[in-house]
Amino acid sequence: MANGNKDQLMKVAKSCSQYNFEEDSSLRSDVSIMGETAKSCENCVHFTAEHKCDIDLIDKILTNMAMELDDEY
């Protein structure tokens, strides 16, 4: 999977140590909750116009999150 859905991208950003808010995210869609910009891969400096992480962390974080869920059961 090259990218996730909006909900996944928000969860990934919350778990990502490399998340860095992009001040000028005019090329990215605004992700807002109650009028405030939410943390999401979509507004990170590492998220490309091709909707991919330029340091290739989305899939790794999603996999780790899935493994954590498996460990809970």
Backbone as a ProteinNet text record, in pm:
[ID]
protein_1_A
[PRIMARY]
MANGNKDQLMKVAKSCSQYNFEEDSSLRSDVSIMGETAKSCENCVHFTAEHKCDIDLIDKILTNMAMELDDEY
[TERTIARY]
84.1	0	88.4	68.1	150.9	102	-25.4	-77.8	-200.7	-248.1	-363.4	-482	-594.8	-709.4	-688.8	-776.9	-758.4	-746.4	-828.8	-824.2	-689.5	-643.1	-513.7	-400.3	-407.1	-301.6	-295.4	-409	-410.5	-350.3	-384.7	-329.8	-179.3	-135.9	7.6	83.1	31.4	99.7	113.4	11	16.5	124.6	155	253.9	393	404.9	530.2	625.1	744.7	845.6	903.6	881.1	935.5	832.4	710.4	606.7	655.2	639.2	680.1	576.7	499.5	392.5	444.7	377.3	412.5	336.7	408.4	344.9	269.9	330.3	268.9	220.7	105.5	53.8	-55.9	-35.3	-136.8	-163.6	-66.7	-87	-155.3	-165.5	-224.2	-365.8	-446.9	-581.6	-575.6	-656.9	-663.1	-740.8	-685.1	-751.5	-783	-911.2	-944.4	-1050.7	-1039.9	-1137.4	-1181	-1307.5	-1362.9	-1284.1	-1247.8	-1179.9	-1030.4	-974.6	-831	-766.5	-647.3	-576.5	-533.7	-571.4	-538	-403.1	-336.2	-209.9	-241.1	-180.5	-202.7	-81.4	-58.8	48.5	27.3	-98.8	-131	-76.9	-47.6	8.7	149.9	218.8	357.4	452.5	569.3	668.2	714.9	700.1	747	643.4	521.4	414.4	423	437.3	460.5	330.1	342.5	227.5	168.3	247	201.5	135.2	113.6	47.8	127.9	258.4	347.7	439.7	490.2	586.9	725.9	795.8	927.3	1035	1004	1097.6	1039	934	876.6	837.8	760.4	723.6	577.5	491	347.9	324.1	373.2	350.8	414.2	532.7	600.3	520.1	468.6	391.4	258.6	191.4	65.3	87.4	196.5	227.8	250.9	325.6	350.5	220.8	133.2	5.4	-78.3	-77	-152.1	-94.9	37.2	101.1	66	58.7	20.7	-121.2	-210.6	-348.5	-353.4	-273.3	-269.6	-222.1	-126.9	-74.1	-176.8	-276.5	-377.9	-476.1	-482.6	-580.4	-519.1
-117.6	0	123.7	213.2	331.8	445	446.8	550.7	497.6	570.8	526.6	617.8	581	670	782.6	881.5	999.4	963.1	871	830.4	764.9	678.9	613.4	715.4	813.2	913.8	999.3	1022.3	1096.1	1012	883.6	795	776.4	764.2	748.7	872.8	991.2	1115.8	1125.8	1081.8	1086.6	993.3	887.2	789.3	812.3	905.6	923.7	1022.1	975.4	1061.1	1163.6	1143.5	1233.5	1332.7	1331.9	1425.6	1568	1649.4	1789.2	1869.5	1951.8	2028.3	2115.6	2111.2	2191.1	2322.4	2431.4	2563.2	2601.8	2578.9	2613.8	2486.4	2439.4	2314.2	2341.6	2442.6	2479.8	2368.1	2278.9	2168.2	2050.2	2054.9	1944.1	1980.9	1881	1909.2	1946.9	2040.9	2078.1	1973.4	1926.7	1831.6	1909.2	1931.7	2007.9	1938.8	1958.7	1907.9	2026.7	2059.7	2172.5	2299.8	2322.5	2444.7	2447.2	2347.2	2342.3	2239.2	2268.8	2175.6	2054.4	1938.4	1814	1762.3	1689.3	1625.7	1513.6	1518.8	1419.6	1415.6	1301.6	1292.8	1395.2	1425.4	1517.4	1658.1	1696.4	1829.1	1821.4	1714.2	1694.2	1729	1781.2	1817.2	1697	1577	1456.6	1396.5	1451.5	1398.7	1466.7	1387.2	1441.1	1469.7	1538.9	1566.7	1436.7	1330.2	1198.5	1119.3	1184.9	1124.5	1008.6	1030.2	930.5	998.9	921.2	971.1	962.4	1075.3	1072.4	1003	969.4	889.5	750.7	717.6	582.8	526.4	605	559.1	516.7	553.8	524	374.6	295.4	150.5	89	135.8	81.6	109	229.9	264.6	190.4	181.8	106.3	-39.9	-98.3	-237.6	-252.4	-159.8	-165.2	-149.3	-61	-41.4	-169.5	-236.7	-361.5	-470.6	-475	-575.2	-550.6	-425.3	-393	-438.8	-420.7	-466.2	-618.8	-687.7	-834.9	-881	-809	-847.4	-831.4	-744.8	-721	-839.3	-922.5	-1031.9	-1163.4
0	0	0	-92.1	-104.3	-15	16.4	103.6	175.1	271.6	348.1	326.1	386.9	380.9	481.9	481.6	567.2	715	761.8	901.6	933.8	845.6	866.7	866.1	776.2	766.8	893.3	956.1	1082.2	1194.9	1198.7	1301.9	1284	1160.2	1132.4	1179.4	1147.1	1186.1	1337.2	1410.9	1557.5	1612.4	1539.3	1583.7	1525.5	1435.3	1360.7	1429.8	1456.9	1520.3	1422.3	1293.6	1191.9	1138.6	1196.4	1151.7	1171.7	1068.3	1072.9	994.8	1065	1002.3	890	776.4	658.7	667.6	693.4	705.3	578.1	463.8	336.4	269.3	311.7	256.6	154	69.5	-29.1	-129.6	-150.9	-243.3	-177.1	-47	27.3	69.3	93.3	140.3	287.3	327.3	468	543.9	648.8	735.7	862.3	886.5	1005.4	1087.6	1217.3	1311.9	1395.7	1388.2	1464	1436.5	1310.3	1271.1	1294.1	1357.7	1381.8	1290.7	1243.2	1157	1238.3	1190.9	1259.6	1211.1	1297.9	1261.3	1163.1	1046	941.2	849.3	790.2	690.8	580.1	551.5	442.5	464.5	588.7	611	671.2	639.8	683.1	568.9	603.7	501.2	419.5	474	404.6	309.5	307.7	222.7	86.7	-17.5	-151.4	-226.5	-337.5	-423.3	-479.4	-480.1	-526.9	-413.6	-299.2	-182	-123.7	-114.5	-55.5	43.9	135.2	232.9	169.8	163	96.7	179.5	304.6	384.5	413.4	340.9	337	473.9	550.9	684.8	699.3	607.7	623.4	638.5	545.7	551.8	676.5	714.1	831.7	958.3	971.6	1090.7	1092.2	976.1	970.2	1007.6	961.5	994.7	1144.6	1203.2	1347.5	1426.5	1380.3	1448.1	1440.5	1326.4	1309.9	1400	1411.1	1497.1	1643.2	1684.2	1821.4	1849.5	1751.7	1767.8	1780.4	1700.3	1707.1	1844.1	1902.4	2033.7	2145.3	2122.7	2224.2	2235	2133.4	2133.4	2172.7
[MASK]
+++++++++++++++++++++++++++++++++++++++++++++++++++++++++++++++++++++++++

